[in-house]
Amino acid sequence: MLTLLASMVVTFVLGSVHAFSVFIVSLEELLELPRSEISLIYSFALVAITLAVLLGYRVYSLLPAWWLVLTTCLVAAAGLLLASNATSWWLLFAGYSVAFGFSNGIGYGFSLQLVGRVMPEIKGFAMGAVTAAYAVGSIVFARVFAWRIELVSLEAALVSIALAVIGCGTLAAIMLRVAGVSYAAAQVDVSHGTAIDRRKVVQFWIAYMASVFAGLMAIGHAAGIALSKNASTELATLAAVMIGVGSAVGGFLVGWLVDRWPLNRFLVGLPLLSAVALLAISISDSAVIVVALLALVGLSYGSIIAVYPVAISNHFDERGPQAYGQVFIAWGFAGLVAPWSAGLIYDLRAGYGLAMVIAAVIAIISALCAGFFRLGKPA
């Protein structure tokens, strides 16, 4: 249990990356750039996270668990400190997107796979809790960022999260050291196992990409979407918080349920829930209702990112971490395209209506793809 708590501490603080929408307006004013270019900072951070998860399984066993976590968090904090002093898009990109993004992916991917291997008897709950903690981080730090920006400055907000990353990383490293857990010890030999079914990886890739597209678009622009519906600054900040609340609740709830219910129900139903919420957002004129609907999108997203690692782990067995890294590229692709395209549409149309409709259609495609899955452990 100490391993699970340590992993949740890591993903909690790294989940602050998904509170980026709170920074958008301040960064526009500071760098004098359009929203589409500011959105690319978040998009490229998600790409860096993706690359880290894709390659991470190769390095997880090279260092003791506690040392890997501590090193990862120190690099993440250094990137945030660089971003806090950025005077150009490129410095912000180097600090936030590259350094913070890549170390974020290492920390998230390692924590997720570690609990899955150490706690196989409650894999669904453990992996769901780790992803939910990631979402809780976005909730807490959205409020922290907004408060620091209002009272001090954008720079102060970024410095605050850098210090939090150092503190949480140190705490988690101590907990893992005490627990004496080792990823290498939990790792199984895959050198003589069955090869990965590439066709199934592609099927998972398409379904996963389409399912997370809506959530990543909404998370990246939650505050902006609320402001476009004439929300107050406080309500817009609440939008970023509520989408994180929904994601956290979804992660915990589905993490518990997937150990009990057929996975296909979630893989089909959750994207459909997103689609309904997104279409409602596109036509609603009430900022309060939009915030509630964003929470629903967050619930679906948090559930999706909790259920797919379990589905992939169950299907690919010992090849699960490798397969998950390959499928996770879909998350990075969606992370690059979704926030950027929403920002571009906003710049062109001064609103997010069309972006919400496009995301809803893509979510429906995910549900259709997942409907053809026949999940279970391969023979």
N, C-alpha and C positions, 0 to 999 in steps of 0.2 A: 504493500500500500504506500510505503514511503516513496517508492519509485514513481507511482502514479501521481502523487502529490507534487514531486519535483518536476515531473514532465508538464504538469498543469501550470506550475509557476512559470516555466519557460515559455509555454505557448501563450499564457496570459499576457506577459509583457510584450512579446513579439506581435501579438494581435493588434497592437496599437497602429500597425501599418494600415489597417482598414478603417482608421478614423481620419484618413487623409482628406476627406471631403470638407472637414472643418477648416483646412488650410487654404482651400482653393481661392476664396475671395482675397485673402491677405496676400497670397503669392501673386495674384493678378496685379494687385496694386503695387507690390514691391518690385516686381520684375517688368511690369508694364507689358505683359504678354496676354494673348487671347486664351480663353478657357481650354480650347483644344490642345494647346501646347503645354499648359499647366497639367492637364489630365494625363499627358504622356509620361510625366514623372511617376505617377502612380502606376500607369500601365507598364512601364519598363521595370518598376520595382517588382511587379507580379511576374514579369518574364524572368528576372533574376531569381526569384523564389522558385520558379519552375525548373530552371537549370540546376539549382541546388538540389531539389528533390530528385530530379532525374539522375544526377551523378552521385548523390549522397550515399547510396548503398555501398559504393566502392570505398568510402572512407569511414563509415560509422564504426568499424571495428579496429581502426588503426590507432586510436587513442582511447584511454580509459573514459568511461562515460562522463564522469565528473569533469575531467579536463577538457573534453570536447565541448561540453555545454559552456564552461567558463570562457574558453577561447572564442567561441562563437558569439557570446554576448559582448565581449570586449570589442570585437571587430564591429559588431552592430552599433555599439555606442560611439565608436570612433567615426563611423559614417554619419551618424546623427549630428555629432559635433561639427563635422565639416559642413553639413547641410545648414546648420544654424548660422554659419558665417558666409553663406553663399550670396554672391552679388550678381550671379548670372545663372542662366538655365543650365549650363554645363557643369558648374560646381554643384548645383543642387542635384543634378543627375548622378554625378560621381559619388556624392555622399549618401543621398537617400536611395536612389534607384539601384546603384551597383553594390556599394558596401553594406548598407542596411538591408537591401533586398536579398542579396545572396546569403548573407549570414542568417537572415530570417528563415530562409528556406531550409538551410542546414539544421537549424534548431527545431523547426516545426517537423520536418520529415523524420529526424532522428527520434524526437520525443514520441511521435506517432508509432513508428515501427518498434521502438523499444518496449512500450507497454503491450503492444500486440504480441511480442515474442515472450515477454516475461510473464504475462497474465493471459495465457491462451484460453483458460476456462471461462473467462468473462471478457473475451476480446471485444465484443460489440460495445459493452458498457465502457471499457477502458479507453478504446479509441474514440468513442463518442464524447467522453469526458474531456479528453485532450483537445479535440476540435472545438468543443463548447467553451473551454477556457480561452481559446484563441478569440472566440467571439466576445466573451466577457471583457477581454482586454480592449477591444474596440469600443465597448460601451463606456468603460471607466475613463479611458484616455481621451475620448471625444469630449467629455466634460472637462477634463484637466486641460486639454489644449485650448478649448474655448475660454476657459477661465484665465489661463495664463496670457492668451492673446489679448483679451479685453483689459486685464489689469496691468500687464507689462508690455510684452511684444511677441511677435512670431518667433524671434530668436530664443526668448525665454521658454517658450513652449517646447521647442526642439531640445534645448538643453535639459529640460525637466525629464523628458522621456529617456534621454541618454543616461542620466543618473539612475532612473528607474531600471533600465536594462542592466546596468552594472550591479545594482543592488539585488535584483531578482536572480540574475545569473549566478552571483556569488552564493546566494541562499540555496538555489537549486543544486549547485555543484557540491555544497556541503552535505545536502540531503542524500545525493547519489553516492557520495563518498562513504557516508555512514551506512547506507543500505548495502554497499559492496556489490552493486549490480554491474554486470558486464554484458555489453551487446554481443561481444565475440563469443562469450560462453553460451548465450542463448541462441546464437546463430547456428543453423544447420548446414550441412554440406550439400551444395547444389551442383557440384562439379559433375556428378554422374546422374543427376535427375533428368526428368523429361524436359525437352525443349519447350519454350514458350509458344503457345498457339497464337501466331501472329494475327490470324483472322479475328480471333476473339479479342485481342488487344485493340484492333481497329474498331470493332463494334463498341467496346467500352469507351474508346477515345471519342467517337462521334457522339454517343449518348451523353457522356460526361461533359463534353464541351458545350453542347446545347443546353444542358441542364443548369450549368453554373453561369452561363452568359448573363441571364437576367439578374442574378444576385450580385455579380461583380459590377454590372452597370449601375445598379441601384446603390450599392455600397459606395462606389466611387463618386456618386453625385447626389447622395441622399439630401444633404443640406441644400444643394442647388435646386433640386427638384422641388423641395418645400418652398424655397424662396420664389420659384417661378409661379407658385400658386398663391403668392402674396402673403406668405407666412412671415411672422416676425423673426428677428434674429434668434430669439430664445427658442421659438418653435422649430426653426430650421436646425438648431443644434440638437433639439430633442429628436428630430428625424434621424440624425446620425446615431443617436443613442438607441432609439427604438428599433432600428434595423439590426443593431447589435444585440439587443435584448431578444428579439425574435430568433436570431441565429443561435444564440446561446441556449435558449429553451429548446430549439429544434435539435441541437447536438446532443443535449442530455436525454431528451425524450426518446429520440430515435435510437440513440446508442443503447438504451435499455430495451427498446422494443425489438430491435433486429435480432436479438438473441432468442426471440420468441415467435415472431411472425415471418412469413415468407418475404424475401427481399424484393421480389418483383412488384409487390404492392407499393412499396416506397419508390422504386425507380420509375414507375409509371405515374403514380398519383401526385408526387411532389412537384414535378415540372408543370403539371396541369394546374395545381394550386397557384404557382407563380404566374402562369399565363392569365388566369382569371384576375388576380390582383393587379397585374400590369395594365390590362385593358381597362380596369376600373380607374386606375390612376390617370390614364390618358384622357378620360372624359370627365373626371371630377374637377369641380371648381372650389372645393372646400379643402383648405390646407390641413385642417384637423383630420379629415377623412383620409387624405393622402398620407399623412404620417402613420395612421393606423394601418393602411394598406402596405406601406413600406415595411412595417413590422412583420406583416404577413409574408412578404417577399423574403425578408430576413429569416423567418421561421423555416421556409422552404429551403433556402440556401444552406442554412446551418444543418438541416436534416440531410440534405444531399451530400455535403462534404463529409458527413459522418458515416453515411451508409455505403458510399462507394468504396472506401478503403476496406471495409469489412467484406463486401461482395467480391472484391478483387483478391483479397487474402484467402477467402474461402475457396475461390475457384482455382487459383494458381498455386496454392499450397506453399511449398518452400521457395518458389519463385515469386512469391507475392511482393516483396519489396522492390525487386527489379521490374516486375510488371506494373506496379503502382507508379514507379518513376516514369515509365514510358507513357502510361495513360495520363499522368499528371501534366504532360505537355499540353494536353487539351485545356487544362485550367489556365496555363500560361498564355495560350493563344487567345482564349476568351478574355483573360485579363488585359491583354494588349489591345484587342479590338474593341471590346465593349465600352470601357470608360472613354477611350479616345473618340469612338464614333458618337457616343452620346454628347461629348463636348463639341464635336464638329457640327452635329445636328442643332445643338443649342445656338452656336455661333451663326448658323445659316437661317434658323427659323425663330430664334429668340424664345424657344420653349422645348420641352422634352416629350411632347405628345407622340410624335412619330417614332422617337427612340423607344418608347414604351411598347408601342404596337409591334415594332420589329422584334424586340426581345420576347414578347409574348408568342409570336409565331415560331421563333427558334425554340422556345421552351416546349411547345406542342410537338415539334419535330423530335425532341428528346424523348418525350413520352411514347411516341410511335416507335422509335428505335428500341427503347427498353422493352416494349411489348413483345419483341421477338426473342428476348433473352430466355435461356433455359439454364438457370444458375444452379450451381452445385459443385462439389469437388470433382475434378476430372478423374477419369478412371486411370 
